[in-house]
Amino acid sequence: MSEASGGDWVTVNCLSVNTLGRVRATPCMAFSIMNDGGLVATCEADPTAMVIHYLMRWIANKPVAFYDPTVNIGEGKLILAHCTSPTRMRGFNEQPFRYIATTHHESNTSVAPKVLYEPGIVTTAGFSSFMVLLFLVNWFV
């Protein structure tokens, strides 16, 4: 795809009724593989997330993850997960993280990677509403 078009970024609104209803599949595993290979593959056509995902991929010069955050107040945890997570977040030529092939959690269709990340320092980035502020946080997970 990228060689033929010269593109380096792809997105699809995979959870729309028109897309998921017609094909009963999600692009999760394909997007994970594309992210591992250097393309930026962002799910759900979320403009704010698309921009930060693209910028961080080129700033870091390695695959970066695109997450939907969930707070578990009872356990005091921030859960960051997404079905398109890359396995090569250490770098393109580094050992990939292991993963479990599972179904997409929201649609129970297709196949998606559940990446088994190891503890380490991560950088989380995000834009505020209307992309006025950029937030960058380094932390240990």
C-alpha positions as CSV (number, residue, x, y, z in Angstrom):
1,M,0.0,0.0,0.0
2,S,2.6,2.6,1.0
3,E,4.9,1.7,-1.8
4,A,2.2,2.1,-4.4
5,S,0.8,5.3,-3.0
6,G,3.7,6.9,-1.2
7,G,1.5,7.1,1.9
8,D,2.7,6.5,5.5
9,W,-0.6,6.7,7.4
10,V,-3.9,4.8,7.2
11,T,-7.1,5.0,9.2
12,V,-10.6,3.5,9.1
13,N,-13.7,4.1,11.2
14,C,-13.8,0.4,11.9
15,L,-16.6,0.4,14.5
16,S,-19.1,2.2,12.3
17,V,-22.3,0.3,11.5
18,N,-21.5,0.5,7.8
19,T,-18.0,-1.1,8.2
20,L,-18.4,-3.6,11.0
21,G,-22.0,-4.5,9.9
22,R,-20.9,-5.4,6.4
23,V,-17.6,-7.3,6.9
24,R,-18.0,-8.5,10.5
25,A,-14.3,-8.0,11.0
26,T,-11.9,-5.4,12.3
27,P,-8.5,-4.4,11.1
28,C,-6.8,-4.8,14.5
29,M,-4.1,-7.3,13.7
30,A,-3.4,-5.8,10.3
31,F,-3.0,-2.3,11.9
32,S,-0.7,-3.8,14.6
33,I,1.5,-5.3,11.9
34,M,1.5,-2.1,9.9
35,N,2.5,-0.1,13.0
36,D,5.3,-2.6,13.6
37,G,6.5,-2.1,10.0
38,G,6.7,1.7,10.1
39,L,3.4,2.9,8.8
40,V,1.1,4.7,11.1
41,A,-2.2,2.8,11.4
42,T,-4.8,4.6,13.6
43,C,-8.2,3.2,14.4
44,E,-11.6,4.8,14.5
45,A,-10.9,8.0,12.6
46,D,-10.3,10.0,15.8
47,P,-8.8,13.2,14.5
48,T,-7.1,14.3,17.7
49,A,-5.6,10.9,18.4
50,M,-4.6,10.5,14.8
51,V,-2.5,13.6,14.9
52,I,-0.7,12.7,18.1
53,H,-0.2,9.1,17.0
54,Y,1.4,10.3,13.7
55,L,3.6,12.9,15.4
56,M,4.9,10.6,18.2
57,R,5.7,7.9,15.7
58,W,8.1,10.2,13.8
59,I,9.4,11.9,17.0
60,A,10.2,8.5,18.6
61,N,11.4,6.9,15.4
62,K,9.7,3.6,16.4
63,P,6.2,2.2,16.7
64,V,4.0,4.0,19.2
65,A,0.8,2.8,20.7
66,F,-2.6,4.5,20.4
67,Y,-4.6,3.9,23.6
68,D,-8.1,4.3,25.0
69,P,-7.5,5.1,28.7
70,T,-9.7,3.5,31.5
71,V,-9.4,4.3,35.2
72,N,-10.0,1.5,37.7
73,I,-10.5,3.5,40.9
74,G,-11.0,0.4,43.1
75,E,-7.5,-0.9,42.2
76,G,-5.9,2.5,41.7
77,K,-4.9,1.7,38.2
78,L,-4.8,3.4,34.8
79,I,-5.4,0.9,32.1
80,L,-4.1,1.7,28.6
81,A,-5.2,-0.7,25.9
82,H,-6.0,-0.8,22.3
83,C,-6.6,-3.6,19.7
84,T,-4.0,-2.1,17.3
85,S,-1.1,-2.0,19.7
86,P,2.3,-2.6,18.1
87,T,4.6,-5.3,19.4
88,R,7.9,-3.5,18.4
89,M,7.7,-0.5,20.8
90,R,11.3,-1.1,21.8
91,G,12.3,-0.3,18.2
92,F,11.9,-1.6,14.7
93,N,15.0,-3.9,14.9
94,E,14.5,-4.9,18.5
95,Q,12.9,-8.0,19.9
96,P,9.1,-7.6,19.8
97,F,6.9,-8.0,22.9
98,R,5.0,-11.3,23.0
99,Y,1.2,-11.1,22.5
100,I,-1.9,-13.2,22.7
101,A,-4.2,-13.4,19.7
102,T,-7.7,-12.7,20.9
103,T,-11.0,-11.3,19.6
104,H,-11.7,-7.6,19.4
105,H,-13.1,-6.8,22.9
106,E,-16.0,-4.5,21.8
107,S,-17.3,-6.5,18.8
108,N,-16.2,-10.0,19.7
109,T,-15.1,-10.5,16.1
110,S,-11.9,-10.9,14.1
111,V,-8.5,-11.2,15.8
112,A,-6.6,-8.6,17.8
113,P,-3.3,-8.7,19.6
114,K,-3.2,-8.4,23.4
115,V,0.4,-7.3,23.8
116,L,2.2,-8.4,26.9
117,Y,4.3,-5.4,27.6
118,E,7.1,-5.6,30.2
119,P,7.7,-3.0,33.0
120,G,9.6,0.1,32.0
121,I,9.6,3.9,31.4
122,V,6.9,5.1,29.0
123,T,5.9,8.5,27.6
124,T,2.3,9.3,27.3
125,A,1.2,12.2,25.0
126,G,-2.1,13.7,24.2
127,F,-3.8,16.9,23.1
128,S,-6.4,18.8,25.0
129,S,-9.7,19.6,23.5
130,F,-9.4,21.6,20.3
131,M,-5.7,20.7,20.3
132,V,-4.7,23.8,22.3
133,L,-2.3,22.1,24.7
134,L,0.0,19.1,24.3
135,F,0.5,16.9,27.4
136,L,3.7,14.8,27.8
137,V,4.2,12.6,30.8
138,N,7.1,10.1,31.5
139,W,6.3,7.4,34.0
140,F,7.2,3.9,35.0
141,V,4.8,1.0,34.3
